[in-house]
Amino acid sequence: MPKESCPAGGPLGTHSAWLDWSAPQDRLELVGLLYGGASVLVQHDGEPLLGRVRGMRSGASITSMSTVMGLTASLLEELDLCPGLRVLDVGTGAGVTAAVAYQVCGDQGVVTLDRYRRLTDAAAARLADLGFRPEVVCGSGEQGVPGREFDRIFVSYTVGNHPD
């Protein structure tokens, strides 16, 4: 997760500051958020994630959230991941799903896709810091990765509109 990825206090959308993993005074609240069954805000529209300064945020729309960790874990269990599987993670977000798939399936065949360049850049950097190097693609979830086949597909992104 990006260092300053979690809103501090208040209902979603009303927070005024961000919690920081590198700040010891924030860790207890961060752990509570991550394990307390809440989704975690990752990005506001247009906001860079790499090198983001701790502090106030205002305006814009929420463009990425990390799904409740317990739900993500349950859904990943349903995929029955094992070494060697080709996995597509649609909706990179913080990169949690890609990290798990890479850890379980190995260093070949894991692709994570998100429509926001700043999210894919940040996820690629954070995953590389952990020693994980899945293929990180900036593109449309609806389009997938043309010409590629996958054994498992995990989709966790917001659909902007849907047909009637």
Backbone as CSV, one residue per row, in Angstrom:
resi,resn,N_x,N_y,N_z,CA_x,CA_y,CA_z,C_x,C_y,C_z
1,MET,0.848,-1.175,0.000,0.000,0.000,0.000,0.892,1.237,0.000
2,PRO,0.494,2.268,-0.676,1.265,3.501,-0.598,1.362,3.977,0.846
3,LYS,2.442,4.640,1.178,2.662,5.070,2.560,1.520,5.910,3.099
4,GLU,1.062,6.884,2.346,0.009,7.772,2.838,-1.326,7.388,2.216
5,SER,-1.726,6.143,2.373,-2.868,5.657,1.612,-4.175,5.629,2.373
6,CYS,-4.174,5.920,3.631,-5.387,5.732,4.422,-5.884,7.042,5.004
7,PRO,-7.196,7.278,4.900,-7.731,8.496,5.494,-7.733,8.408,7.005
8,ALA,-7.450,9.504,7.641,-7.465,9.562,9.108,-8.841,9.981,9.578
9,GLY,-9.474,9.148,10.385,-10.739,9.482,11.031,-11.836,9.961,10.107
10,GLY,-13.035,10.058,10.628,-14.170,10.608,9.894,-14.718,9.669,8.848
11,PRO,-15.971,9.869,8.468,-16.584,9.049,7.428,-15.849,9.228,6.105
12,LEU,-15.948,8.226,5.244,-15.293,8.263,3.953,-15.663,9.542,3.214
13,GLY,-14.665,10.200,2.678,-14.891,11.424,1.931,-14.874,12.674,2.786
14,THR,-14.818,12.545,4.114,-14.811,13.728,4.967,-13.494,13.891,5.709
15,HIS,-12.555,12.982,5.483,-11.289,13.064,6.209,-10.495,14.291,5.764
16,SER,-9.621,14.749,6.625,-8.849,15.947,6.296,-7.353,15.687,6.260
17,ALA,-6.920,14.524,6.635,-5.492,14.217,6.626,-5.317,12.750,6.257
18,TRP,-4.084,12.382,5.970,-3.779,11.006,5.587,-2.858,10.391,6.616
19,LEU,-3.061,9.115,6.862,-2.181,8.378,7.757,-0.951,7.934,6.970
20,ASP,0.151,7.771,7.669,1.424,7.488,7.019,2.071,6.284,7.692
21,TRP,2.337,5.232,6.910,2.975,4.030,7.471,4.311,4.353,8.120
22,SER,5.005,5.362,7.619,6.328,5.673,8.167,6.255,6.474,9.462
23,ALA,5.067,6.915,9.851,4.901,7.697,11.082,4.415,6.780,12.205
24,PRO,5.254,6.520,13.215,4.856,5.605,14.297,3.522,5.973,14.945
25,GLN,3.202,7.258,15.054,1.957,7.661,15.707,0.719,7.260,14.898
26,ASP,0.880,6.920,13.617,-0.255,6.547,12.768,-0.488,5.041,12.684
27,ARG,0.477,4.244,13.077,0.409,2.802,12.810,-0.771,2.106,13.465
28,LEU,-1.095,2.445,14.686,-2.207,1.776,15.362,-3.517,2.006,14.606
29,GLU,-3.761,3.252,14.195,-4.985,3.543,13.444,-4.964,2.863,12.073
30,LEU,-3.795,2.819,11.425,-3.686,2.142,10.136,-4.019,0.663,10.250
31,VAL,-3.437,0.005,11.229,-3.694,-1.425,11.426,-5.174,-1.655,11.709
32,GLY,-5.771,-0.786,12.510,-7.198,-0.895,12.792,-8.043,-0.779,11.536
33,LEU,-7.682,0.149,10.646,-8.413,0.305,9.388,-8.264,-0.920,8.499
34,LEU,-7.038,-1.391,8.360,-6.784,-2.495,7.442,-7.412,-3.805,7.892
35,TYR,-7.445,-4.036,9.194,-7.986,-5.292,9.703,-9.385,-5.149,10.289
36,GLY,-9.938,-3.960,10.239,-11.242,-3.720,10.840,-12.412,-3.875,9.902
37,GLY,-12.176,-4.333,8.690,-13.280,-4.571,7.775,-13.667,-3.370,6.942
38,ALA,-12.800,-2.371,6.852,-13.103,-1.187,6.042,-12.324,-1.226,4.734
39,SER,-12.922,-0.669,3.690,-12.162,-0.435,2.472,-11.265,0.764,2.725
40,VAL,-10.159,0.829,2.007,-9.177,1.880,2.237,-9.015,2.711,0.970
41,LEU,-9.205,4.012,1.090,-9.024,4.936,-0.017,-7.564,4.946,-0.442
42,VAL,-7.319,4.783,-1.741,-5.954,4.772,-2.255,-5.648,6.041,-3.043
43,GLN,-6.604,6.552,-3.833,-6.306,7.691,-4.694,-7.520,8.577,-4.923
44,HIS,-7.260,9.896,-4.961,-8.211,10.868,-5.484,-7.840,11.111,-6.940
45,ASP,-8.808,11.432,-7.764,-8.595,11.678,-9.183,-7.468,12.675,-9.412
46,GLY,-6.535,12.282,-10.250,-5.458,13.181,-10.631,-4.311,13.282,-9.652
47,GLU,-4.387,12.613,-8.542,-3.357,12.753,-7.513,-2.202,11.784,-7.764
48,PRO,-0.975,12.286,-7.813,0.160,11.368,-7.932,0.332,10.584,-6.635
49,LEU,0.753,9.332,-6.741,0.957,8.518,-5.556,2.418,8.469,-5.145
50,LEU,3.308,8.435,-6.120,4.729,8.398,-5.797,5.184,9.779,-5.362
51,GLY,5.822,9.864,-4.222,6.311,11.137,-3.714,5.233,12.034,-3.149
52,ARG,4.068,11.480,-2.891,2.966,12.281,-2.358,3.343,12.807,-0.977
53,VAL,3.025,14.051,-0.732,3.338,14.690,0.540,2.209,14.432,1.525
54,ARG,2.575,14.127,2.754,1.589,13.915,3.807,0.849,15.224,4.059
55,GLY,-0.443,15.125,4.303,-1.187,16.327,4.639,-2.588,16.325,4.082
56,MET,-3.149,17.521,3.997,-4.546,17.713,3.622,-4.799,17.317,2.171
57,ARG,-6.021,16.830,1.909,-6.497,16.549,0.568,-7.880,17.170,0.454
58,SER,-8.209,17.654,-0.724,-9.553,18.191,-0.898,-9.985,18.026,-2.340
59,GLY,-11.295,18.031,-2.538,-11.862,17.970,-3.869,-11.619,16.650,-4.570
60,ALA,-12.018,16.585,-5.809,-11.834,15.447,-6.697,-12.678,14.250,-6.272
61,SER,-12.632,13.238,-7.081,-13.392,12.015,-6.833,-12.462,10.917,-6.352
62,ILE,-13.009,9.972,-5.621,-12.239,8.796,-5.251,-12.097,7.950,-6.512
63,THR,-10.859,7.647,-6.899,-10.638,6.863,-8.107,-10.060,5.491,-7.826
64,SER,-9.669,5.224,-6.601,-9.200,3.880,-6.272,-9.362,3.617,-4.788
65,MET,-9.851,2.427,-4.490,-9.964,1.976,-3.104,-9.398,0.572,-3.028
66,SER,-8.834,0.240,-1.904,-8.409,-1.127,-1.652,-9.566,-1.815,-0.941
67,THR,-10.050,-2.887,-1.528,-11.198,-3.612,-0.992,-10.892,-4.155,0.394
68,VAL,-11.910,-4.360,1.177,-11.773,-4.957,2.503,-10.845,-6.170,2.395
69,MET,-9.784,-6.192,3.197,-8.765,-7.233,3.077,-9.332,-8.638,3.259
70,GLY,-10.254,-8.808,4.190,-10.848,-10.125,4.397,-11.607,-10.613,3.176
71,LEU,-12.316,-9.709,2.510,-13.049,-10.060,1.299,-12.079,-10.425,0.183
72,THR,-11.034,-9.635,0.021,-10.030,-9.930,-0.999,-9.427,-11.309,-0.767
73,ALA,-9.075,-11.616,0.466,-8.488,-12.923,0.786,-9.460,-14.051,0.455
74,SER,-10.729,-13.884,0.798,-11.733,-14.921,0.502,-11.883,-15.141,-0.996
75,LEU,-11.926,-14.048,-1.749,-12.069,-14.172,-3.200,-10.838,-14.814,-3.825
76,LEU,-9.660,-14.470,-3.319,-8.440,-15.091,-3.838,-8.419,-16.588,-3.546
77,GLU,-8.920,-16.989,-2.397,-9.009,-18.421,-2.087,-9.902,-19.136,-3.101
78,GLU,-10.981,-18.473,-3.523,-11.893,-19.064,-4.507,-11.204,-19.306,-5.849
79,LEU,-10.171,-18.531,-6.160,-9.460,-18.705,-7.428,-8.582,-19.947,-7.437
80,ASP,-8.325,-20.526,-6.260,-7.506,-21.731,-6.155,-6.172,-21.546,-6.890
81,LEU,-5.470,-20.481,-6.534,-4.190,-20.179,-7.165,-3.155,-21.245,-6.830
82,CYS,-2.286,-21.526,-7.793,-1.182,-22.456,-7.563,-0.037,-22.086,-8.505
83,PRO,1.163,-22.581,-8.216,2.323,-22.225,-9.036,2.084,-22.509,-10.520
84,GLY,2.533,-21.561,-11.337,2.467,-21.718,-12.777,1.220,-21.192,-13.452
85,LEU,0.189,-20.836,-12.686,-1.026,-20.306,-13.308,-0.768,-18.921,-13.889
86,ARG,-1.463,-18.628,-14.987,-1.433,-17.296,-15.592,-2.614,-16.526,-15.025
87,VAL,-2.324,-15.397,-14.365,-3.350,-14.650,-13.632,-3.416,-13.217,-14.142
88,LEU,-4.639,-12.734,-14.382,-4.874,-11.332,-14.709,-5.627,-10.699,-13.552
89,ASP,-5.053,-9.636,-13.002,-5.673,-8.841,-11.936,-6.152,-7.550,-12.576
90,VAL,-7.456,-7.381,-12.709,-8.016,-6.181,-13.333,-8.452,-5.228,-12.226
91,GLY,-7.786,-4.085,-12.144,-8.027,-3.114,-11.078,-6.880,-3.172,-10.083
92,THR,-5.710,-2.778,-10.506,-4.479,-2.897,-9.710,-4.605,-2.278,-8.333
93,GLY,-5.139,-1.049,-8.269,-5.236,-0.360,-6.982,-3.891,-0.302,-6.294
94,ALA,-3.837,-0.747,-5.061,-2.602,-0.714,-4.279,-1.650,-1.851,-4.639
95,GLY,-2.107,-2.831,-5.408,-1.243,-3.929,-5.827,-1.297,-5.160,-4.936
96,VAL,-2.231,-5.191,-3.998,-2.315,-6.308,-3.046,-2.588,-7.626,-3.764
97,THR,-3.577,-7.646,-4.653,-3.925,-8.879,-5.360,-2.772,-9.348,-6.232
98,ALA,-2.128,-8.422,-6.934,-0.986,-8.788,-7.773,0.142,-9.375,-6.937
99,ALA,0.377,-8.815,-5.760,1.434,-9.331,-4.883,1.132,-10.761,-4.443
100,VAL,-0.110,-11.019,-4.060,-0.486,-12.373,-3.635,-0.360,-13.346,-4.804
101,ALA,-0.882,-12.969,-5.968,-0.807,-13.846,-7.141,0.643,-14.139,-7.508
102,TYR,1.489,-13.130,-7.460,2.906,-13.298,-7.787,3.574,-14.229,-6.777
103,GLN,3.266,-14.038,-5.510,3.854,-14.873,-4.453,3.458,-16.340,-4.628
104,VAL,2.196,-16.585,-4.977,1.694,-17.959,-5.089,2.030,-18.582,-6.445
105,CYS,1.802,-17.845,-7.522,1.899,-18.418,-8.867,3.296,-18.360,-9.467
106,GLY,4.137,-17.509,-8.935,5.497,-17.417,-9.450,5.716,-16.203,-10.316
107,ASP,6.919,-16.129,-10.847,7.336,-14.911,-11.543,6.982,-14.885,-13.027
108,GLN,6.221,-15.835,-13.504,5.788,-15.840,-14.898,4.269,-15.810,-14.956
109,GLY,3.719,-14.976,-15.807,2.295,-15.058,-16.079,1.363,-14.234,-15.218
110,VAL,1.867,-13.425,-14.289,0.986,-12.570,-13.494,0.984,-11.174,-14.118
111,VAL,-0.209,-10.718,-14.495,-0.375,-9.395,-15.103,-1.404,-8.638,-14.280
112,THR,-1.103,-7.384,-13.957,-2.069,-6.533,-13.271,-2.340,-5.313,-14.143
113,LEU,-3.600,-4.923,-14.221,-4.057,-3.909,-15.163,-4.899,-2.867,-14.444
114,ASP,-4.629,-1.596,-14.715,-5.454,-0.519,-14.174,-5.489,0.604,-15.195
115,ARG,-6.563,1.373,-15.194,-6.696,2.453,-16.174,-5.954,3.722,-15.785
116,TYR,-5.500,3.817,-14.553,-4.828,5.033,-14.095,-3.317,4.849,-14.055
117,ARG,-2.620,5.615,-14.890,-1.159,5.515,-14.989,-0.487,5.733,-13.638
118,ARG,-0.964,6.685,-12.862,-0.319,6.947,-11.570,-0.462,5.754,-10.629
119,LEU,-1.559,5.033,-10.721,-1.723,3.822,-9.905,-0.787,2.720,-10.377
120,THR,-0.710,2.508,-11.692,0.160,1.436,-12.181,1.622,1.749,-11.907
121,ASP,2.019,3.006,-12.072,3.409,3.378,-11.772,3.735,3.149,-10.301
122,ALA,2.829,3.582,-9.424,3.063,3.424,-7.984,3.062,1.950,-7.593
123,ALA,2.114,1.183,-8.127,2.054,-0.248,-7.798,3.310,-0.962,-8.280
124,ALA,3.763,-0.649,-9.494,4.978,-1.290,-10.011,6.174,-0.996,-9.108
125,ALA,6.289,0.251,-8.664,7.405,0.624,-7.783,7.304,-0.081,-6.436
126,ARG,6.124,-0.091,-5.840,5.950,-0.729,-4.528,6.161,-2.237,-4.617
127,LEU,5.623,-2.861,-5.667,5.808,-4.300,-5.841,7.283,-4.633,-6.048
128,ALA,7.980,-3.819,-6.847,9.415,-4.044,-7.063,10.193,-3.907,-5.762
129,ASP,9.790,-2.957,-4.916,10.439,-2.803,-3.604,10.324,-4.080,-2.777
130,LEU,9.262,-4.852,-3.002,9.050,-6.117,-2.288,9.700,-7.303,-3.003
131,GLY,10.303,-7.034,-4.171,10.913,-8.105,-4.949,9.944,-8.785,-5.899
132,PHE,8.750,-8.217,-6.074,7.737,-8.775,-6.967,7.754,-7.984,-8.271
133,ARG,7.763,-8.692,-9.396,7.801,-8.017,-10.685,6.761,-8.577,-11.661
134,PRO,5.474,-8.480,-11.291,4.459,-8.878,-12.269,4.455,-7.868,-13.415
135,GLU,3.874,-8.249,-14.528,3.716,-7.293,-15.619,2.620,-6.320,-15.210
136,VAL,2.915,-5.025,-15.220,1.959,-3.996,-14.816,1.574,-3.211,-16.068
137,VAL,0.278,-3.211,-16.383,-0.219,-2.617,-17.616,-1.205,-1.505,-17.291
138,CYS,-1.069,-0.377,-17.989,-2.059,0.692,-17.891,-2.991,0.539,-19.092
139,GLY,-4.261,0.273,-18.813,-5.211,0.078,-19.895,-6.614,-0.114,-19.359
140,SER,-7.503,-0.464,-20.255,-8.921,-0.605,-19.939,-9.247,-2.009,-19.440
141,GLY,-9.941,-2.079,-18.316,-10.385,-3.369,-17.812,-11.339,-4.057,-18.767
142,GLU,-12.137,-3.269,-19.466,-13.079,-3.840,-20.426,-12.358,-4.489,-21.600
143,GLN,-11.180,-3.973,-21.946,-10.410,-4.508,-23.073,-9.495,-5.657,-22.662
144,GLY,-9.157,-5.724,-21.375,-8.237,-6.765,-20.920,-6.848,-6.567,-21.508
145,VAL,-6.163,-7.659,-21.775,-4.832,-7.615,-22.378,-4.927,-8.387,-23.696
146,PRO,-5.104,-7.675,-24.813,-5.300,-8.340,-26.106,-4.179,-9.331,-26.423
147,GLY,-4.588,-10.474,-26.947,-3.630,-11.485,-27.367,-3.097,-12.367,-26.247
148,ARG,-3.551,-12.158,-25.027,-3.064,-12.947,-23.887,-4.178,-13.836,-23.364
149,GLU,-3.793,-14.998,-22.884,-4.739,-15.918,-22.260,-4.363,-16.093,-20.801
150,PHE,-5.383,-16.284,-19.957,-5.158,-16.419,-18.520,-5.948,-17.605,-17.979
151,ASP,-5.395,-18.213,-16.941,-6.076,-19.307,-16.254,-7.065,-18.778,-15.218
152,ARG,-6.748,-17.636,-14.628,-7.597,-17.018,-13.608,-7.650,-15.509,-13.860
153,ILE,-8.823,-14.928,-13.635,-8.988,-13.473,-13.757,-9.679,-12.973,-12.500
154,PHE,-9.071,-11.977,-11.863,-9.616,-11.350,-10.657,-9.983,-9.924,-11.033
155,VAL,-11.249,-9.567,-10.910,-11.713,-8.235,-11.307,-12.190,-7.482,-10.078
156,SER,-11.586,-6.314,-9.855,-11.982,-5.496,-8.695,-11.838,-4.022,-9.039
157,TYR,-12.713,-3.563,-9.896,-12.700,-2.144,-10.241,-14.126,-1.665,-10.440
158,THR,-14.294,-0.366,-10.432,-15.607,0.233,-10.611,-15.910,0.379,-12.090
159,VAL,-17.078,-0.036,-12.470,-17.531,0.135,-13.843,-18.193,1.500,-13.923
160,GLY,-17.719,2.336,-14.838,-18.243,3.691,-14.971,-19.697,3.736,-15.391
161,ASN,-20.101,2.825,-16.240,-21.499,2.716,-16.643,-21.751,1.285,-17.089
162,HIS,-22.993,0.935,-17.166,-23.323,-0.414,-17.608,-24.480,-0.339,-18.588
163,PRO,-24.525,-1.288,-19.523,-25.627,-1.259,-20.493,-26.951,-1.570,-19.808
164,ASP,-28.023,-1.046,-20.388,-29.366,-1.302,-19.833,-29.777,-2.747,-19.964
